[in-house]
Amino acid sequence: RYSHNIYLPYFLQPPQQTMPSIEELLNSQKKKKEEIRKTNPVLKVDSEPPAHIDQDEVRKEVEGLIQSNNVMVFSKSYCPYCTQAKMALKSIPDFEFKTIEMNDGSHEGWQHMVSEVANERVTPETADNNTMSVPQIFINQAYIGGADDLADMYTDGRLAKLLGRALS
């Protein structure tokens, strides 16, 4: 017996799956990163910045950005965790935050200084964070950590409380 298969154009086909929520994406990325952390130690500041960089000037710029922005994200454009954090923040309606892409050619030596500033602002909740990685996120001048920390705060309600507003 011969049966005919009918092929529908993609726009007439029923959806195969729904788009995951931002919370589901954040939790999925967090689980992947936790698996990686089990086999890799946390990095801390142990290297020196490039000698030709004026670290006092970089510190002033980094601290100035943290002071003048309610939410400051130090990022690298190619980093998937940075993308995850920026997507989470962009998902908040009518919300503004400042991002510095430290790999854009005009921020040489910044990652080391951002790490130093983050270490100076460590709290008990952020003491185990990898301050040499990106993103590094500051909210209301407080260091909150990276993408996983933002994801935790997003899903458990601490981010909404810290920002003083609803996230959706």
Contacts in CASP RR format, 6 or more apart in sequence:
PFRMAT RR
TARGET T0000
AUTHOR 0000-0000-0000
METHOD contacts of the structure
MODEL  1
RYSHNIYLPYFLQPPQQTMPSIEELLNSQKKKKEEIRKTNPVLKVDSEPP
AHIDQDEVRKEVEGLIQSNNVMVFSKSYCPYCTQAKMALKSIPDFEFKTI
EMNDGSHEGWQHMVSEVANERVTPETADNNTMSVPQIFINQAYIGGADDL
ADMYTDGRLAKLLGRALS
20 28 0 8 1.000
22 87 0 8 1.000
22 88 0 8 1.000
22 91 0 8 1.000
22 154 0 8 1.000
23 154 0 8 1.000
23 155 0 8 1.000
25 84 0 8 1.000
25 87 0 8 1.000
26 84 0 8 1.000
26 88 0 8 1.000
26 150 0 8 1.000
26 151 0 8 1.000
26 154 0 8 1.000
26 155 0 8 1.000
27 151 0 8 1.000
27 155 0 8 1.000
29 80 0 8 1.000
29 81 0 8 1.000
29 84 0 8 1.000
29 147 0 8 1.000
29 148 0 8 1.000
29 151 0 8 1.000
30 148 0 8 1.000
30 151 0 8 1.000
30 152 0 8 1.000
33 81 0 8 1.000
33 147 0 8 1.000
33 148 0 8 1.000
34 148 0 8 1.000
42 128 0 8 1.000
42 129 0 8 1.000
42 130 0 8 1.000
43 130 0 8 1.000
43 132 0 8 1.000
43 133 0 8 1.000
44 119 0 8 1.000
44 130 0 8 1.000
44 131 0 8 1.000
44 132 0 8 1.000
45 112 0 8 1.000
45 115 0 8 1.000
45 116 0 8 1.000
45 119 0 8 1.000
45 131 0 8 1.000
45 132 0 8 1.000
47 112 0 8 1.000
48 112 0 8 1.000
49 55 0 8 1.000
49 58 0 8 1.000
49 109 0 8 1.000
49 112 0 8 1.000
49 113 0 8 1.000
50 108 0 8 1.000
50 109 0 8 1.000
53 108 0 8 1.000
53 109 0 8 1.000
55 112 0 8 1.000
55 113 0 8 1.000
58 109 0 8 1.000
58 110 0 8 1.000
58 113 0 8 1.000
59 113 0 8 1.000
59 116 0 8 1.000
59 117 0 8 1.000
61 110 0 8 1.000
62 74 0 8 1.000
62 110 0 8 1.000
62 113 0 8 1.000
62 114 0 8 1.000
62 117 0 8 1.000
63 117 0 8 1.000
65 72 0 8 1.000
65 98 0 8 1.000
65 100 0 8 1.000
66 72 0 8 1.000
66 117 0 8 1.000
66 138 0 8 1.000
66 141 0 8 1.000
67 141 0 8 1.000
69 97 0 8 1.000
69 98 0 8 1.000
69 138 0 8 1.000
70 97 0 8 1.000
70 139 0 8 1.000
70 140 0 8 1.000
70 163 0 8 1.000
71 89 0 8 1.000
71 96 0 8 1.000
71 97 0 8 1.000
71 98 0 8 1.000
71 137 0 8 1.000
71 138 0 8 1.000
71 139 0 8 1.000
71 163 0 8 1.000
72 97 0 8 1.000
72 98 0 8 1.000
72 100 0 8 1.000
72 137 0 8 1.000
72 138 0 8 1.000
72 139 0 8 1.000
73 82 0 8 1.000
73 85 0 8 1.000
73 86 0 8 1.000
73 89 0 8 1.000
73 97 0 8 1.000
73 98 0 8 1.000
73 99 0 8 1.000
73 100 0 8 1.000
73 135 0 8 1.000
73 136 0 8 1.000
73 137 0 8 1.000
74 99 0 8 1.000
74 100 0 8 1.000
74 102 0 8 1.000
74 110 0 8 1.000
74 111 0 8 1.000
74 114 0 8 1.000
74 134 0 8 1.000
74 135 0 8 1.000
74 136 0 8 1.000
74 137 0 8 1.000
75 82 0 8 1.000
75 85 0 8 1.000
75 86 0 8 1.000
75 99 0 8 1.000
75 100 0 8 1.000
75 101 0 8 1.000
75 102 0 8 1.000
75 134 0 8 1.000
75 135 0 8 1.000
76 82 0 8 1.000
76 101 0 8 1.000
76 102 0 8 1.000
76 103 0 8 1.000
76 134 0 8 1.000
76 135 0 8 1.000
77 101 0 8 1.000
77 103 0 8 1.000
77 104 0 8 1.000
78 103 0 8 1.000
79 134 0 8 1.000
79 135 0 8 1.000
81 133 0 8 1.000
81 134 0 8 1.000
81 135 0 8 1.000
81 146 0 8 1.000
81 147 0 8 1.000
81 148 0 8 1.000
82 134 0 8 1.000
82 135 0 8 1.000
82 147 0 8 1.000
84 147 0 8 1.000
84 151 0 8 1.000
85 135 0 8 1.000
85 137 0 8 1.000
85 146 0 8 1.000
85 147 0 8 1.000
85 150 0 8 1.000
85 151 0 8 1.000
86 99 0 8 1.000
86 135 0 8 1.000
88 147 0 8 1.000
88 150 0 8 1.000
88 151 0 8 1.000
88 154 0 8 1.000
89 95 0 8 1.000
89 97 0 8 1.000
89 150 0 8 1.000
91 167 0 8 1.000
92 163 0 8 1.000
92 167 0 8 1.000
92 168 0 8 1.000
93 168 0 8 1.000
95 163 0 8 1.000
95 165 0 8 1.000
100 107 0 8 1.000
100 110 0 8 1.000
101 107 0 8 1.000
102 109 0 8 1.000
102 110 0 8 1.000
102 111 0 8 1.000
102 114 0 8 1.000
102 134 0 8 1.000
111 132 0 8 1.000
111 134 0 8 1.000
114 131 0 8 1.000
114 136 0 8 1.000
115 131 0 8 1.000
115 132 0 8 1.000
115 136 0 8 1.000
117 143 0 8 1.000
118 126 0 8 1.000
118 129 0 8 1.000
118 131 0 8 1.000
118 136 0 8 1.000
118 138 0 8 1.000
118 143 0 8 1.000
118 145 0 8 1.000
119 131 0 8 1.000
121 138 0 8 1.000
121 142 0 8 1.000
121 143 0 8 1.000
122 129 0 8 1.000
122 131 0 8 1.000
122 143 0 8 1.000
123 142 0 8 1.000
123 143 0 8 1.000
126 143 0 8 1.000
126 144 0 8 1.000
126 145 0 8 1.000
126 149 0 8 1.000
129 145 0 8 1.000
129 146 0 8 1.000
129 149 0 8 1.000
131 145 0 8 1.000
133 146 0 8 1.000
134 146 0 8 1.000
135 146 0 8 1.000
135 147 0 8 1.000
136 143 0 8 1.000
136 145 0 8 1.000
136 146 0 8 1.000
137 143 0 8 1.000
137 144 0 8 1.000
137 145 0 8 1.000
137 146 0 8 1.000
137 149 0 8 1.000
137 150 0 8 1.000
138 144 0 8 1.000
139 159 0 8 1.000
139 162 0 8 1.000
139 163 0 8 1.000
140 162 0 8 1.000
144 150 0 8 1.000
144 153 0 8 1.000
144 162 0 8 1.000
150 159 0 8 1.000
152 158 0 8 1.000
153 159 0 8 1.000
153 162 0 8 1.000
154 167 0 8 1.000
157 167 0 8 1.000
159 167 0 8 1.000
160 166 0 8 1.000
160 167 0 8 1.000
END
